[in-house]
Amino acid sequence: MIIKEYLILAPEGMHARPATAMVKLAKQFQTVVQLKKGEKKVKLNSLLNILSLGIKGGEAVVLEFEGVDEAAAAGAFDTFFANNLKDW
């Protein structure tokens, strides 16, 4: 299992467009990807799962990767957060 923490830089937090992109990215891998905020944890297989966490700008989230291609999935999400989530 790989665990990564990310800071949500977009002032509006996590909304539908980046959440949809995260679900699409997670579906490219066999690895189970879970998103955690505080004590709540959801699988990255549904837009509504992500939005239910109510992630705001400036908050930290944790992604957990577990599966055969977890290293590749973790690397893809590193790139996603570094390149995309700043401006959404």
Sequence and secondary structure as in RCSB ss.txt:
>XXXX:A:sequence
MIIKEYLILAPEGMHARPATAMVKLAKQFQTVVQLKKGEKKVKLNSLLNILSLGIKGGEAVVLEFEGVDEAAAAG
AFDTFFANNLKDW
>XXXX:A:secstr
 EEEEEE  STT S HHHHHHHHHHHTTSSSEEEEEETTEEEETT HHHHHTT   TT EEEEEEESTTHHHHHH
HHHHHHHHTTTT 
